[in-house]
């Protein structure tokens, strides 16, 4: 049975209960606590956030820079059109020259075609490289998530990770394809256009430039408020994704307990929050856009009136006024687009922050830095004459030539998210499993059995002491090598959306069809597998839910033994089996255990009898080690556990001392 701490650890502060009424829904989690999310006072600027994308953009920078240059060139061609109009009005039209008018029209047509062609070329230039950038970022995120410790996945909801790998990356690709380029293009267009306006008529140009200062102030205020709303909306998308995923995966529980109404209420609450946040974003953008459109329009109207008066007075030519107004109108779109370009940029900055929140999570462990320095055992007061570490003593060496098999030396463990005043889950564990020996690990619920087994393949790292395999500290072994030596099977079997064969062969690098058949026979799974429509090539579906619990557990056991591991860690691997099947599996499993070093978490006497010795874990410590019959005679707590009459107060005490 899994330790109760797993439930405790997942009920984090900041996770809203979906329905406090008589029909409670599940606790839905947005991932990291809400306190961890950036607040307006501690959020980095959008520019600094977006600059972090540069390592991914660098390989395609040539095409992106070329695309930006092409877009700037196309925009500048658009500013040449008003100059052609000025020549047409003051020249051929004023002189009533049809030939010149046709020539001017040809120039305008060529300029329009060139502008359209250049913008099409820009789009072609960015399409493929940006798809490559998105794929690279998604691949980097996936590989990093696979390398992160289990403690990270205990804290984070899977929906939050899914939203970062899908919707957030889509926002970033959209930003690189459009807003990033057009922020540069529009800024260049506005700058060049202002110069042209001032050159044509500086007095009218100053009238049009008057709204610049209030627009800058408005944009800065908008950006600060919109950034907070954008981040909140993307976090809420992750919350909704989590609820949808959990509802789909847990549909049997939802239907079985009649909780579809509470689930629906929980979903509506989250979507209502997301809707409110999106509406706030829309209101902010609408207010900014109204100001961005109104102020330049008022300035343009004022310039039009003033220019018309100057033309009437003969101080300005009609062609110059037409060119001036045409240039001003050409600048209206770049100015008006500032609002939604800033909005999209802040959405992208929030997506970047969320993406790098995961990528910044460290994968290195506390022992990795000392591996190179620790190559020889250290003799002294803490070691015996043979070089093994004395009980309760932590050695600084990585090898222990006197100790073979699997050994725990003064191992202590505390979960990273545990309260500072809480006692460690495991305290001073000293245990030696000799080569070829099977050790059963027994203890009350919450005593830390599952946690102890998770330390061997380094799903968690011990916070004190050492674990050795044949005398070598496991922290000195590359993870790939460690996990090739150690195979695991958990009480809750996890299967993937793949065939039976692919799920089982995942446990052994280079294992073939003969190994597959042997593993299925050991797990007594060959009978039901052969009865499947396509035998071992049958797809088991998502999480293998098309199979029974016992069938999934037997496939998980087959996966653990298929690679003929030197060390085997089994966490109550037979809990879902009926008595008859359990007896058959135990008989076949004895042959495997005879050739490997095994640590088996056991709750049933029948499973305990597979072991050569038994270790009793109580209060985070090894309370007793011996044979099954010896402990039945000499240890009252063990006898109570095996008879199913464990003292309730004692169990509660253990759970209070060690909540995991």
N, C-alpha and C positions, 0 to 999 in steps of 0.2 A: 504494500500500500504506500502510495506516495506520501511524503511528509506534509503535515498541515501547513507548514510555512509557505508552501507554494501559493496557497490561497491567500494567506496573509500578505505576502509580498505584492500581490497583484491588486490589492485594495488600497490604492494610493490616495492621499489627499488630493483634492482638486478634481476628482472624477465624479460627475454628477449622478446621483441615483435617478433612474429614469421615471420611477413612479412610486411615490411614498405611500400610496393608498393600499387598500387591501389586496390589490392584484399587482404586486410589485414586478417590475421588469428587471432585466439584468443590469448590472453595473456596467456602464459603457465608459471606455477610457480613451481620451484623446492622445495618449502617449505620454510624453514627459509632463510633469506637473505644470499647471498653469503658471506657477511662479517662475518657471524656467523660461517662459516665453518673453521675448524682448518687450520692454516697456518704452514709451516715448523718450524717457530720459536716458536709457542705456542703449538704444538702437543705433547702429553705425549709419553713416550717411549712405544714400543710395549709390553714389559714385564709388565709394570704397567697397561696397558690397559687390557691385557689378565688375569691378576691376579683378575680382577673384576668378572670373571666368577666363581670364587671359591665357592661362596654361592650356586650356582646352581649345581656345580659338587660335592660338599661335600656329599650329600646323597648317591652317587654311587662311592665314592672314593675307597672303598675296592676293587670293581671289576676292576676299572681302574688301581689301583696300582698293583693288581695281574696281569692284562694284560701286564702292562709295565715290570714287573719282568719276566714274561714268554717270552716276546719279547727279553729282554736282555739276558736271558738264551739261547734262540735259536740263537742269534747272537754270543754269546761266543762259542757255540758248533761249529759254522762255523769256528771259529779261531782255533779249535782243529784239524780240518781236515789237515792243513798244517803240523802239528806236526806228524800226522800219515803218511803223505807223506814222511817226512824226515826219519822216521823209516823204511818205505818201501824201499826207495832208498839206504840208507846206510846199511840196513840189508838184507832182503830177496832178493832184486834185485841184490845188489852187491855180495851176496853169492850164487846167482843163486838157491834160495830155493823156488820151486813152492808152497809148502805148506804154507810157510810164506806169499807169495804173495797173495794166496787165502784168508788167514786170514786177511791180511791188507785190501783187497777189501771188505770183510765182515764188517770190522770195519767202512770203509768209507760209505757203504750202510746204516748201522744202524745209523750213525751220520746224514746222509742226511735225512733219514726218521724221526728221532727225531726232526731235525730242521724244517722240513715241518709240522710235527704234532703240534709243539709248536706254530708256526705262525698261523696255523688254529685255535688252541685253543684261541690265543689272539684275533682273529677276532670274535670268538663266544662270548668271554667275554665282548667285548665292544659294540656289536650291540644293545642289548636291553637297557642297561643303557643310551647310548647316545641318543637313540630315546626318552627316558624318559626326559633327560635333554632338548632336543629341544622342546618337548611338554610343559614342565614346563615353559621354557622361553617364548614361544609363548603365553601361557595362562597368564603369568604375564604381558606381554606387552599389551595384549588385555584388561585385567581388568584395568590396569593403564590408558590406553587411554580412557576407558569409564568414568573414574573418573576425568579426566583432565577438566579444565574449558573451556567454549566455546571460550574464548579469545585465548587459545592455538590452537584450531581447525581453528580459523580465520586466524592464521598465517601460518599454515602448510598445504601443499598440501597433499591430500589423497594418491597420488602415492608414496610420500616419506615414509609415514607410512606403506603402503603395502609392499614396498621393504624391509623395516626393519623387517617386520614380516614374510617374505618369503625368499628371496635370501640371506639376511644377516644371518639369522638363519641357513640356509643350509650351508653357509660357515663355521659357527662356529661348527656345528656338524661334518663337514668334517675335520676341524682342530683338534678337540678333538679325532677323530677316527684315524687319520693318522699322520699329522705333529707333534702334541704334543708328541705322543709316540715315534716316530722315531727320533725326536731331542734328546730325552733322550737315546734311543737305540744306535743311531749312535755316539753320543758323548762318550758313554761307550765303544762302539766297537773300536773307534779310539784310546781312551786312553789305553785300554787293548792291542790292536794291536801294538801300539807304544812301549809299554813295552816289548812285545814279540820280536819285531824287534831289539830293543837295546840289549836284552839279547842274541839273536842269533848272532848278529854281530854289535857291536855298531858303527863302522865306516860307514857301509852301512846304518844303521839306521839314522845317522846324515844327510847323503845325502838325504834320503827320507823326513826328517823333515824340510829341508831347506825352502820349500815354505810356511811354516806355517805363518810367519810374513806377507809376502805380501798378503796372502789369507785373513788374519784377517782385514787388511786395506781395501782390496777390498770389503769385506762383509759389513763393517761399512758404507762405502760410498754408496754402493748399497742400503742398508736398508733405509738410509735417503732419497734417491731419490725415491725409490720404494714406500715408505709409502705415500708420497704426491700423486703419481699417483694412488695408490690403493684407497685412499679416494676419489679422484676426480672421478674415474670410478664408484664407488658405488653411489655417489651423482647423477651422470649422468644417471645411471640405474633408480634411483628414478624419475628423470625428464622425462625419456622416458615412465615409467609406468604411470605417471600423464597424459601425453598427450594421451596415448592409452585409459586410463580410461575415460577422459573427452570427447574424440572423440566418444567413444561408447555410453556413456550416453547422449551426445548431438547430436546424429546422425541425429535427426529430424531437428535441427537448421543447421547443416552442409549441409544437403541436401536441406533444404528449401531455404537457401541463396546462394546455389551454391558455398560453400567454401571448397569443397573437395580438390581442387588443393592447396590452401593455407595451409590446414591442412597437406597435403602430404609434402609440402615444409618444414613446421615446423618440421614434424617428421624426414625428411631426414637431416635437419640441426642438430637436437639433436643426431641422430644416427651417423652422421659423426663425431661429437665431441667425442662421446663415442668410435667410431672406432679408432680415432686418439689417445685417451688416452690408449686404450687397446694395440695399436701398440707400444706406448712408453713403456708400461710395458713389452711387448715382447722383445723390443730392449734391455732394461736394463737387463732382465733375460738372453737373449742370450749372451750379452757381459760378464756378470758374469760367466755364465756356460762355455763359451769358455776359460776364464782364469782359472776357477777351474779345467777344464779337461786338459788344456795344461801344467800348471805348475807341477802337480803331474806326468803326463806322462813323461815330461822331466827329472824329478828327478828319476823316475823309470828306464828310459833308462840309465841314468848315473850310477845308482846302479847296473843295469844288466851288463854293461861293466866292471865296477870295480870288481864286484863279479866274472865274468868270468875270469878276469886276475888273481884274487886270487886263484881260483880253478886250473887254469893252473899252477900257481906257487906252488901249494900244500899247500897253507896257509888256504884253506877252502874246506870242503867236498862238494861233489855234492849234497848230501841230504840236507845239511844246506842251500845251495844256492836255491834249489828247494823250501824248506820250507819258506825261506825268501821271495822269489818272490811270492809264493802262498799267504803268509800272506799279502804282499803289494797289490796284486791283490784283495784280499778279502776286503781290506780297500778302494779300489778305489770307489766302490758304495757309502759307507757312506760319503766319501769326496765329490763326485760329486753331491750327493743329497742335499748338503747344500744349493745350490742356490735356487732350487724350494721349499725346506722346509722353507727357509727364506721368499720367496715370499708368500707362502701360510700363513705363520704366520703373515705377515704384512697385507695381505688381511683380515685375521681373526681379527687382532687388529683394523683395520679400521671399520670392521663390529661391533666389540664390542663397539667402541666409538659411532657409529651411534645408536646402540641399547640403550646404556645408556643415550644418549642425550634425548631420550624420557622418559626413566624410571626415570631420574633425575629431570624431570619437577615437580615442587611442586604442590600438590593437596590441601594443607592447605590454608585457607583464613585468611585474616587479623583479623577476629573476632574470629577464633577458639580458640586462646590462652587465650582469656579473658572470655570464657563462664563460667568456673568454679568459677571465682571471682565475677561475676555479677549476683547475685541471687535476689536482692531486688531493688526496685526503690529508687532513691535518690531525696529527696525533697530539695528545695532551690529556688534561684531566677529563675531557668529555668523551674520550674514545677508549675502547678496550684494546688489549694487546693485539687483537687481530685486525684492528682498524675500523671496526664497526662503531657506530655512534651509540653511546650509552643512552638508556631510556631517559626521555625528557631533555636531552641535550641536542642543540642544533649545531651541526657541523658546517663548516664553510666549504667543504669539498664537494665535488660533484660525483665522485666515484667512491664506492664503499666495497672493496674487494672481498671483505669477509661476509657480506650479506648477499645472498642470492634469493631469487624469487621476488615477491612483492612485499615491501616493507614500509611501514609508516613510522617515522621517527619524530616524536613530540609534535604531531601535527595539530595546529590550531586553525580554526576558520571562523570568520565573521563576515556576514553579507555586507556589501558596500553601502546599502541603503538602511542598515540597521541603526537604531538609536545609539548614540555614543555611550549611554549608560547601560545598554543591554549586554548581558554576558555573551561570550562567543558561543556559536552553535556547537563547535567541537573544541575540546580543551585537552591538549597533551595526549593525543592518540598515539599509543605505541602498540604496533601489531606487526607480526611477521608471518607471512604465508609462504611456506617453503616451496621449492620447485616441484611441480606435479601435484601439489596439495590443493584440496578444495576447502575453503573456509566459509562457513555459513555465518551471516551477520544478522543477529536477532536483536530486537528492541521494541519498546512501546512506540505507539504512534507519536511522531514529533520528536523522536530521540536523535534524529540526524542521520539515519541510515542512508537515505537517498543522497543527501549532501555528501557523505563520505565517499560513496561510489562515484559521484560526479567529479571528485578531485583526481581520480586515477587517470582518466583520459584528458584532464585539464579543461573540462567544461567550466570549472571554476578553479582558481589558483588558491592554494593554501596561504593563509596570512601569516603562518608561522610553522616552523618545522620543515621536514623534508619527506618526500615519497620517493622510493627508489625501486627500479626494476633491475634485477640482477646486479645490484650495487651501483647503478647509475642514477643520479638524480634526474627525475623526469623533466625538470626545467632545463636541463642541459641537452635534451633531445629535441630536434626539430619536431614540430607538431605532426608533420606527415609521418615521420618515423615512429613517433610515439603511438599514433593511432593505427599504424600498421601492425604494431605489436599487441595492442589492446583492443579487443572487440567488446561491444556493449549491447545489451538488450534491456530496454526499459519496460516498466510495468504497463505504461500507456504506449502501445505500439503506434508508430507513425508510418504510414505507407503513402507513396506518391502516386500521382495519376500516370501510371505506367503499367507495364505487364508484370505478372508475378515474377518472371525470371529476372527482369530488370531490377525489381525491388530487392530480391534476394541477393543477386550478384553484386549489388552495391556494397555489400559487406566484405568483398574480397577482390583486391586488385589482381587482375589476370585470371580470376577463377573461370572455369569452363563448365560445360554441360555436365560432366561427371561430378564435379564439385557441387553443382546445383542439385542433382539427384540425391547425392549423399546427404546434403544439408536438409533437404525436404524429408528424407527418411528419418533423420535424427529427430526432427521436430514433429514427426508423425503428421506431416502436411502433404505427403505425396498422394494420399488417397483422395482428398477433396480437390487437390490441384488437378489431378488427372481427370476428375469428373467435370471440371469447368469446360465451357464450350470450346475453347482453344487451348486447353491444358495450360502449361506454363506461359504461353504467349497470350493469355487472356488479360485484357485491361481490367484493373481492379477498381478504377474510378477514383474520384477525389477522396483522399484520406482512406481509401479502401473500405468505404462505408457499405459497399455492396456485399462485404463479407461479415461474418459474425465476429464478435469480440475474440472468441477463442481461436478462430482461423487467423485473424490478424496477428494475434500474439504468437501463434506458431510460425507464421512467416517472419516475424521479427526475430524469433529465436533462430530460425534457419539462416537469416541474414548475419547473425552474430557468429555462427559456427562455420559458414561457408568458406572462409579464408584460412581455416586451420590456425587460429591465433595462438600465440604463446601464452597470452594472458586473457582471461575472460572475466567480465564483470556483468553479472546478471541481477537486475533489480526485480525480484519477485516475478520471474518470467512465466510462471504457470498459474497465476491467480485466476485467469479466466477459463481454465480448462475444467471439464467434468472429471470425476474421480477415475473413470475408466481410461480416458485419454491421457490424464496426468500420469497414470501408472505406466502407460506405454511410452510416453515421452521421457519419463525418468529412467526407464530401462535403457533406452537408446542414448540418453544424455550421459549416462555413466561411462560409456565408452569414450565419449569426447572428453569428459572431465579427467579421465585417467591419463591423458596425454597433455594436459594443460594446467596452468596455475590459475585458480578461479576464486573469485570473491562473489558469493551469492547471497543477496538479501532474501530472507526466508521468513514466512509467517506460519506455514503449516509444518507439522512434524514430519510429514512425508518428504517435504523439500529439504528439511534439515538433515534427514537421514542420507541425502546425497553427499554430505560433507564429511571430511575426515575429522575436522574440529569445528567448534562453534565459538563465536565471540559475542558476548552480550554487551550491547551499547546502551548505557544508561546515564542520563544527565550530561550528555556530551562527552563521556569518557568510556573507555573499555573497562567494564566492571568485572568481567570474568572471561576466561578462555579455557576450553576443555572439550571433552567429547560430549555428545548429547546426553548419554546416560549418566556421565559424571556430574554434569550441571543439573540434571533433574534431581540427583540425590543431594547435592551440596548447595544449590542456589535457589532460594525460595522465589525470587523474582522471576527467574527463568522458568521454574516449574509452573508458576502462575500464568506466564505468557503462553506456554505450550498447552496448558489445560484450558485456556480461554477464560480464566477467572482472575486476570490481572487486577490488582487493587486500584480502584478508580482514583483514590487520592494520590497514589503513587504515580499513576499515569498523568494526572493533572499537574503533579509537581514537576515531572519531567518536561511536560509541555510548557510550563511556566518558565523553567530554567532554560529551555532550549526551544524557542518558538518555531524553529524550522525543522 
